[in-house]
Amino acid sequence: MTPHAASPGPNYFRRALPGWRTAFLGALVWAVVMGGSALLNLLLDDWETPEKIRTVSLLFAMGGILAFPFGLFAAQLLSLGRRREVAFAAAFVCLAAATIGLTGGLYALQYRSYYAEWHAPALTHTWALQLVFTTLIAFYQFVVLGIRLYFPLGFIALFAASVWFARRRR
C-alpha cells in the first residue's frame, strides 16, 4: 500500500459504503441507461419481436440496477485515499465488471430456467453437471452476443460515471 492510501481498519469498509441516495438514484439512472442502450441497439438492428426487445432491454436494466451499488462500493473500496486517476480507473473497471457480471448472471438464470425442463432431476450428479455447463454456456453466449448492446451508449455512460466518481469529494 502507498503511504497516501487509506489503511484498512474497522471503519475501512464502512467508509467505502456509498450513501443510500447516491446508490439508489445512481442505480435508477444506471438501469435506464443500460436498458436504453440495449433497446437502442436492438431497435436499430430491427431485432426479433417487440416482446423479445422488451425482455432483453428489461434484463439489461435489471442488471444495471443491481450492478451500480456493487460497482460503486468496489470502486470506493479500491480508491479510498488515492488520487483521482486511481478513482477513475477503479470506477471504470468496477462498474463495467459489476454491470457485465450481474447482467450476465441474470441472463444465465433465465437461460437455465428455459433449459431446466430437459435437465435431470434436481440435486443429482447429472443435474449438477448440466447446471454448471448450462451456466457457463450462458455466460459465454452473453459475452459474445450481449456485450455489444452496451456500445456506444453504455460505454459513454461508463466513461461519464467514472469521471463523475473521480471528481466527486470522497
N, C-alpha and C positions, 0 to 999 in steps of 0.2 A: 504494500500500500504506500502511496505517496504521502509526504508529510501534510499535504493540504487536504487529503481525503478524510472524510468523517470516519472516526474509529467505531468499530462495532461495539455495541453495548446494549444495555437493556432497552434503551429508547430508540435504537437504530431503526428497527423495523417500524415502530410507531411513527417515527419522523418521516418515513418513506410512504406512509399511507396517504393517498390523496384525500382531499376534503370531499365530503359527500356531494356537495353541489357540483364541484368540478367533475367528479366521477359520473354523476347522474346526467348532467347536461352534456358533458363530453360524450358519454355513451349514446345518448339520443342523437346528437349531431353525427357521430361516427357511424351509427346504424343507418341514418338517412343517406349519408354519402356513400357508404359501401353498397347498400341496396340500390341506390340510384346509379352507381357505377355499373353494377351488373345489369340493371334494367336498360340503361342507355346502350350498352354493348349488345344485348340481346335484341333490342328493337332495331338497331342499325343492321344487325345480321339477318333480320327478318326470320327470327328463330322460332320454330315449332308453333305451339298454340298459345293464346293469351293465358290460359291456365298454367301452363308449364313456365312461361315467362314470369308470372306472378309468384309461383312456387320458388323458383331459383332466386328471384330478387328478395323474397322474404327470408330465404335461407342465408343470403349474404347479409341482410340487415340484422338478423338474429346473431350471426357470427360477430358482426360489428358491435352490437350492444353488449355482448358478453365479453368481447376482447378488450374494449377500451379500458375498463378499470384495471384489468390484469396487466395490460401493456404499460399503462401509466405507473402502476405500482412498481413493476420491474424496472422501468426506466428511472424512476426516482431512487430506487434502491441502488442501482448501479452508478448513479451520478451524484449522490449526496456529497456535498463538499468539494465537488470537482468543477472544472472550468466549463464554459458554455459549449465548447467543441465536443466535450465528452457527453454533455447533456443532450446535444443534438444527435450524436451517434447512438446513444443509448435509447432515446425515444424512437429513432428511425428503426433500429433493429428490433426493439421490444414490441412496438406497436405492429410492425409487419409480421413478426413471428406469432404474436398472440392472435392477430386477425386471421392469418392463414391457418394457423393451428386449430383455433376454435371453430372456424367456418368449415375447415376440412373434417373436424371431428363431428360436427353436426351432419355434414354430408355422409360421413361413414355410418352414423346411426341410421339415417334414412335409407341408405344403401343396404345395410344389414337387415333392417326391418322388411324391406322388399324381398330379399332372398331367404328370409327365415323360414318361410313355409316349405322350402325344398331342403332344409337342413335336417340333420339327425336330431333325435330327442335331446333336450337340454341337459347339460352337465355330463355328457358322455365324452369320451376321448375324441371321437369323430366330430362331435359338435364343437369342441374346443378348437380343433384344427380348422374347421370351417369358419368359426368366429374370427380367429386370428388372420387367416388368409383373406377372408372377405373384407375385413377392416383394412388390411394392408393394400389390397387392390383398390379399395375405395379411396384411400389417401393418395395412392399413385395416380388414379384417374383424376382426382381433384387437382393435383399439382399439374398434370399435363393439360387438362382441359379447363379447369376453373380459374386458375390464377390470371389468365389473360383477361378475365372480366374486370379485373382491378385497374386495367390500363385504359386510357391515361388518367381518368378522373380520380381513381383511388390512389394512384401514385402521387398525383399533385396534392391530394389531401394529406397523404403521409408526409410529404415534404413540408407542407404548411403546418401540420400539427407538430412536427419535430422542431421547426423554427419557433413556434409558439412556446413549446416546452422549454427550449433553451433560453428564451428571452425572459420568461416569467420569473418572478422572485421566488426562490425556494428556500 
